[in-house]
Amino acid sequence: IKILNKYHVGMAGIFGSYSRGEQKRTSDIDIVVDIKNKNMSLLGFIRLNRLLEEALKRKVDLVEYSAIKPRLKDRILKEEIRII
């Protein structure tokens, strides 16, 4: 959570296999975020993703709420476990 706060993440949640309790040893962690700093560069977003991977010792699939594809939005929001 310290990493998320450092990067001005307003909301964050886990979805996918981890939120459903179906994760395997090789599963990545799907995290959806809302970045309060709308001026964050792509490089900053990539850096946030890498820091989360290092902290969690897992591959992280980081998605911004505003970038969720409409056909996936309902499923993702239904599965989401909010962490911030």
C-alpha distances in whole Angstrom, upper triangle without the diagonal:
4,5,5,6,9,10,11,9,11,11,9,11,12,16,19,20,17,17,21,21,23,21,23,23,23,21,18,15,15,12,13,12,13,13,15,16,19,21,18,20,20,20,17,16,17,15,12,13,14,11,9,13,13,10,11,15,16,17,14,16,14,16,16,17,21,21,22,25,27,29,25,24,25,24,20,20,22,20,16,14,12,8,8
4,5,5,6,9,10,10,12,13,12,14,16,20,22,23,20,21,24,24,26,24,26,25,25,23,20,17,18,15,16,14,15,14,15,16,19,20,17,20,20,19,16,15,17,14,11,13,14,11,10,14,13,10,12,16,17,18,16,18,16,18,18,20,22,23,24,28,30,31,28,26,28,27,24,23,25,23,20,18,15,12,11
4,5,5,6,9,9,12,13,12,14,15,18,21,22,20,20,24,24,25,23,25,24,23,21,18,15,16,13,14,12,14,12,14,14,17,17,15,16,17,15,12,12,13,11,8,10,11,7,7,11,11,9,11,14,15,16,14,15,13,16,16,18,20,21,22,25,28,30,26,25,27,26,22,22,25,23,19,18,16,12,12
4,5,5,6,5,8,9,8,11,13,16,19,21,18,18,22,23,24,22,24,24,23,21,18,15,14,11,11,9,10,9,11,12,14,16,13,15,16,15,12,11,13,11,8,10,12,10,8,12,13,11,13,16,16,16,13,14,12,13,13,14,17,18,19,23,25,27,23,22,24,23,20,19,22,20,17,15,13,10,9
4,5,5,6,8,10,10,13,16,19,22,24,22,21,25,26,28,26,28,28,27,25,22,18,18,14,14,11,11,10,10,11,14,16,14,16,18,17,14,13,16,14,11,13,15,12,12,16,16,14,16,19,20,20,17,18,15,16,15,16,19,20,21,25,27,29,26,24,26,26,22,21,24,23,19,17,14,12,9
4,6,8,11,13,13,16,18,22,25,26,24,24,28,28,30,27,29,28,28,26,22,20,19,16,16,13,13,11,11,11,14,14,12,15,16,15,11,12,14,12,9,13,14,11,12,15,15,14,16,19,20,20,18,19,16,17,16,18,20,21,23,26,29,31,28,26,28,28,25,24,27,25,22,21,18,15,13
4,6,9,11,12,15,17,20,23,25,23,23,27,27,29,27,28,28,27,25,21,18,18,14,14,11,10,8,9,8,11,11,9,11,13,12,8,9,11,10,7,11,12,10,11,15,15,14,16,19,19,19,16,16,13,14,13,15,17,18,20,23,26,28,25,23,26,26,22,22,25,24,20,20,17,15,13
4,6,9,11,14,17,20,23,26,24,23,27,28,30,28,30,30,29,26,23,20,19,15,14,10,9,6,5,6,9,11,9,13,14,15,11,11,14,13,10,13,16,14,14,17,18,17,19,22,22,21,18,18,15,15,13,14,15,17,19,23,25,27,25,23,25,25,22,21,24,23,20,19,16,14,11
4,6,7,11,14,16,20,22,20,19,23,24,26,25,27,27,26,23,20,17,15,12,10,6,6,4,6,8,10,12,11,14,15,15,12,11,14,13,10,12,15,14,12,16,18,16,17,20,20,19,16,15,12,12,10,11,13,15,16,20,22,24,21,19,21,22,18,17,20,19,16,15,12,11,8
4,7,11,14,17,20,23,21,20,23,25,27,26,29,29,28,25,22,19,17,13,11,7,5,6,6,9,11,14,13,16,18,19,15,14,17,17,14,16,19,17,16,19,21,19,20,23,22,22,18,18,14,13,11,11,13,15,16,20,21,24,21,18,20,21,18,16,19,19,15,15,11,10,7
4,7,11,13,17,20,18,16,19,21,23,23,26,27,26,23,20,16,14,10,8,6,5,7,9,12,13,17,15,18,18,20,17,15,18,18,14,15,18,17,15,18,20,18,18,22,21,20,16,16,13,12,10,9,12,14,14,18,19,21,18,16,17,17,14,12,15,15,11,11,8,8,5
4,7,10,13,16,14,13,16,18,20,19,22,23,22,19,16,12,10,7,5,4,6,9,11,14,15,18,16,18,18,19,16,14,16,16,13,13,16,15,12,15,18,16,15,18,17,17,13,13,10,10,9,9,12,14,13,17,18,20,17,15,16,16,12,11,14,13,9,9,6,6,5
4,7,10,13,11,9,13,14,16,16,19,20,20,16,14,10,8,6,5,7,9,12,15,18,19,21,19,21,20,21,19,16,18,18,15,14,17,16,13,15,18,16,14,18,16,16,12,12,10,10,10,10,14,14,13,16,18,18,15,13,14,13,10,9,11,9,6,5,4,5,7
4,7,9,7,6,10,11,13,12,15,17,16,13,11,7,6,5,6,9,12,15,18,20,21,24,21,23,21,22,20,17,18,19,15,14,16,16,12,14,17,15,13,15,13,13,10,10,10,10,12,12,15,15,14,16,18,18,14,13,14,12,9,10,11,8,5,5,6,7,10
4,7,6,5,8,10,11,11,14,16,16,12,11,8,5,6,7,11,14,17,20,23,23,25,23,24,22,24,22,19,19,21,18,15,18,19,15,16,19,18,15,17,15,14,11,10,10,10,12,12,15,15,12,14,16,15,11,11,12,9,6,8,9,5,5,6,9,11,13
4,6,6,6,9,8,8,12,14,13,10,9,8,6,9,10,14,17,20,23,25,25,28,25,26,23,25,24,20,20,22,19,17,19,20,16,16,20,19,16,17,14,13,11,10,12,12,15,14,17,16,13,15,16,15,11,12,12,9,7,10,10,7,8,10,13,14,17
4,6,5,6,5,5,8,11,11,7,8,8,8,11,13,17,20,23,26,28,29,31,28,28,26,27,26,23,22,24,21,18,20,21,17,16,19,19,15,16,13,13,12,12,14,15,18,18,21,20,17,18,20,18,15,16,16,12,11,13,13,9,10,11,15,16,19
4,5,5,6,5,9,11,11,8,8,7,8,10,13,16,19,22,25,27,28,30,27,28,26,26,25,22,21,22,20,17,19,19,15,15,17,16,13,14,12,12,11,12,14,15,18,18,21,20,18,20,21,20,17,17,17,14,12,14,13,9,10,9,12,13,16
4,6,8,8,12,15,15,12,12,9,9,10,12,15,18,21,24,26,27,29,27,28,26,27,26,22,23,24,21,18,21,21,17,17,20,18,15,17,15,15,14,13,14,15,17,16,20,20,17,19,20,19,15,15,15,12,10,11,10,6,6,6,10,11,15
4,5,8,11,15,15,12,13,11,11,13,15,18,21,24,27,30,30,33,30,31,29,30,29,26,26,27,24,22,24,24,20,20,23,21,18,20,17,17,16,16,17,18,20,19,22,22,19,20,21,19,16,16,15,12,11,12,10,7,9,9,13,15,18
4,6,9,12,14,11,13,11,13,15,17,20,23,26,29,31,32,35,32,33,31,31,30,27,26,27,25,22,24,24,20,19,22,20,17,18,16,17,16,17,19,20,22,22,25,24,22,23,24,23,19,20,19,15,14,16,14,11,12,11,15,16,19
4,7,10,11,9,11,11,12,15,18,21,25,27,31,33,33,35,32,33,31,31,30,27,26,27,25,22,23,24,21,19,22,21,17,18,15,16,16,16,19,20,23,23,26,24,22,23,24,22,18,20,19,15,15,17,15,12,14,14,17,18,22
4,7,8,6,8,9,11,14,17,20,24,26,29,31,32,33,30,31,28,29,28,25,24,25,22,19,20,21,18,16,18,18,14,14,12,12,13,14,16,18,21,22,25,24,21,23,24,23,19,20,20,17,16,18,17,13,14,14,17,18,21
4,5,5,9,10,13,16,20,23,27,28,32,33,34,35,32,32,29,29,29,26,24,25,24,20,21,22,19,16,18,18,15,14,11,12,14,15,18,21,24,25,28,26,24,25,27,25,22,23,24,20,19,22,21,17,18,18,21,21,24
4,6,9,11,14,17,21,24,27,29,32,33,34,35,32,32,29,29,28,26,24,24,23,20,19,20,17,15,16,16,13,11,9,11,13,16,19,21,25,26,29,27,26,27,29,28,24,26,27,23,21,24,24,20,20,20,22,22,25
4,7,10,13,16,19,22,26,27,31,32,32,33,30,29,26,26,26,23,21,22,21,18,17,19,16,13,15,16,13,11,8,9,11,13,17,19,23,25,27,25,24,25,27,26,23,24,25,22,20,23,23,20,20,20,22,22,25
4,7,9,13,16,19,23,24,28,29,30,31,28,27,24,25,24,21,20,21,19,16,16,18,15,12,15,16,12,11,8,8,9,10,14,16,20,21,24,22,20,21,24,23,19,21,22,18,17,19,20,16,16,17,19,19,22
4,6,10,13,16,20,21,25,26,26,27,24,24,21,21,20,17,16,17,16,12,13,14,11,9,13,13,10,10,6,5,5,7,10,13,16,18,21,19,17,19,22,21,18,19,21,18,15,18,19,15,15,15,17,17,19
4,6,10,13,16,18,22,23,24,25,22,22,20,20,19,16,15,16,14,11,12,13,10,9,12,12,9,10,7,6,5,6,8,11,14,16,19,17,16,18,21,20,17,17,19,16,13,15,16,13,12,12,13,13,16
4,7,10,14,16,19,21,21,23,20,21,18,19,18,15,14,16,14,11,13,14,11,11,15,14,12,13,10,9,6,5,6,8,11,12,15,14,12,14,17,17,13,13,15,13,10,12,14,11,10,11,12,12,14
4,7,10,12,16,17,18,20,17,18,17,18,16,13,13,14,11,9,13,13,10,11,14,14,12,14,12,11,7,6,5,6,8,10,13,12,11,14,17,17,14,13,15,14,10,11,14,11,9,9,10,10,11
4,7,10,13,15,15,18,16,17,16,17,16,12,14,15,12,11,15,15,12,14,17,16,15,18,15,14,10,8,6,5,5,6,10,9,9,12,14,15,12,11,13,12,9,9,12,11,8,10,9,10,10
4,6,9,12,12,15,13,15,14,16,13,10,13,14,11,11,14,14,12,15,17,16,16,19,17,16,12,11,7,6,5,6,9,10,10,14,16,18,15,13,15,16,12,12,15,14,11,12,10,10,9
4,6,9,9,13,11,14,14,16,14,11,14,15,12,13,17,17,15,18,20,19,19,22,21,19,16,14,11,9,6,6,8,10,11,15,16,19,17,14,16,17,14,13,16,16,13,14,12,12,10
4,5,6,9,8,11,12,14,11,9,13,13,11,12,16,15,15,18,20,19,20,22,21,20,16,15,11,10,7,9,10,11,14,17,19,22,20,17,20,21,17,17,20,20,17,17,14,14,12
4,6,9,9,12,14,16,13,12,16,16,14,16,19,18,17,21,23,21,22,25,25,24,20,19,15,14,11,11,12,14,16,20,21,24,23,20,22,23,20,19,22,23,19,19,16,16,13
4,5,6,10,12,13,11,11,14,14,13,15,18,17,18,21,22,22,23,26,25,24,21,20,16,15,12,14,13,15,18,21,23,26,24,22,25,26,23,22,25,25,22,22,19,18,16
4,6,9,11,13,11,11,15,15,14,16,19,19,19,22,24,24,25,27,26,25,21,20,16,14,11,12,11,13,16,19,21,24,23,21,24,25,22,21,25,25,22,23,21,20,18
4,6,9,11,10,11,14,14,14,16,19,19,20,23,24,24,26,28,27,25,22,21,17,16,14,16,14,15,19,21,24,27,26,24,27,28,25,25,28,28,25,26,24,23,20
4,7,8,6,7,10,11,10,13,15,15,16,19,20,21,22,24,23,21,19,18,14,14,12,14,14,14,18,21,23,26,24,23,26,27,23,23,27,27,24,24,22,21,19
4,5,5,6,9,10,11,13,14,15,17,19,20,21,23,24,23,21,18,17,14,14,13,16,15,15,18,21,23,26,25,24,27,28,24,25,29,28,25,26,24,23,22
4,5,5,6,9,10,11,12,14,15,17,18,20,21,22,21,18,16,15,12,12,12,15,14,13,16,19,22,24,22,22,26,26,23,24,27,26,24,25,24,23,22
4,5,5,6,9,10,10,12,14,15,16,18,20,21,20,17,16,15,13,14,14,18,18,16,19,22,25,27,25,25,28,28,25,26,29,28,26,26,25,24,23
4,5,5,6,9,10,10,12,14,15,16,18,20,19,17,15,15,12,13,13,16,17,16,19,22,25,27,25,24,27,27,24,24,28,27,24,24,22,21,19
4,5,5,6,9,10,11,12,14,15,16,18,17,15,12,11,9,10,9,13,14,13,15,18,21,23,21,20,24,24,20,21,24,23,20,21,19,18,17
4,5,5,6,9,10,11,12,14,15,16,15,13,11,11,9,11,12,16,16,15,17,19,23,24,22,22,25,25,21,23,26,24,22,22,21,20,20
4,5,5,6,9,10,11,12,14,15,15,13,12,13,11,13,14,18,19,18,20,23,26,28,25,25,28,27,23,25,28,26,23,23,22,20,19
4,5,5,6,9,10,11,12,14,14,12,10,11,9,11,12,15,17,16,18,21,24,26,23,22,25,24,21,21,24,22,20,19,18,16,15
4,6,5,6,9,10,11,12,11,9,7,8,6,9,11,15,17,15,16,19,23,24,21,21,23,22,19,20,23,21,18,18,17,16,16
4,5,5,6,9,10,10,10,9,8,10,10,13,15,18,20,19,20,23,26,27,24,24,27,25,22,24,26,24,21,21,20,18,19
4,5,5,6,9,10,11,10,10,12,11,15,16,19,21,20,22,25,28,29,26,25,28,26,23,24,26,24,21,20,19,17,17
4,5,5,6,8,8,8,7,10,9,13,14,17,20,19,19,23,25,26,23,23,25,23,20,21,23,20,18,17,16,13,14
4,6,5,5,5,5,6,9,10,14,16,19,22,20,20,23,26,27,23,24,26,24,20,22,24,21,19,18,18,16,18
4,6,5,7,8,9,13,13,17,19,22,25,23,24,27,30,30,27,27,29,27,24,25,27,24,22,21,21,18,19
4,6,8,10,10,14,14,17,19,22,25,24,24,27,30,31,27,27,29,27,23,24,26,23,20,19,18,15,17
4,5,8,8,12,13,16,19,21,24,23,23,25,28,28,25,25,26,24,21,22,23,20,18,16,17,14,16
4,7,9,13,14,18,21,23,26,25,24,27,30,30,26,27,28,26,23,25,26,22,21,19,20,18,20
4,6,10,12,16,19,21,24,22,22,24,27,26,23,24,25,23,20,22,23,20,18,18,19,17,20
4,7,10,13,16,19,21,19,19,21,24,24,21,22,24,21,18,21,22,19,18,18,19,18,20
4,6,10,13,15,18,16,16,18,21,21,18,19,21,19,15,18,20,17,15,15,16,15,17
4,7,10,13,15,13,12,14,18,18,15,15,18,16,13,15,18,15,14,15,16,15,17
4,7,10,12,10,11,14,17,18,15,14,17,16,13,14,17,15,13,14,14,14,15
4,6,8,7,7,10,13,15,12,11,15,14,11,12,15,14,12,14,14,14,15
4,5,5,7,10,13,15,13,11,15,15,12,12,16,15,13,15,14,14,14
4,5,6,9,11,13,11,9,12,13,10,9,13,14,11,14,12,14,13
4,6,9,10,13,12,10,13,15,12,12,16,17,15,17,16,18,17
4,6,9,12,10,9,13,14,12,13,16,17,15,18,17,19,18
4,6,8,7,6,10,10,8,10,13,13,13,16,16,18,18
4,6,5,6,10,11,10,12,14,15,15,19,19,21,22
4,5,5,8,10,10,11,13,15,15,19,20,22,23
4,6,7,8,10,11,13,14,16,19,21,23,24
4,6,6,6,9,10,11,12,16,17,20,21
4,6,5,6,8,10,10,14,15,18,18
4,6,5,6,9,10,14,15,18,19
4,6,5,6,9,12,14,17,19
4,5,5,6,10,11,14,16
4,5,5,9,10,13,14
4,6,9,11,14,16
4,7,10,13,15
4,6,9,11
4,6,9
4,6
4
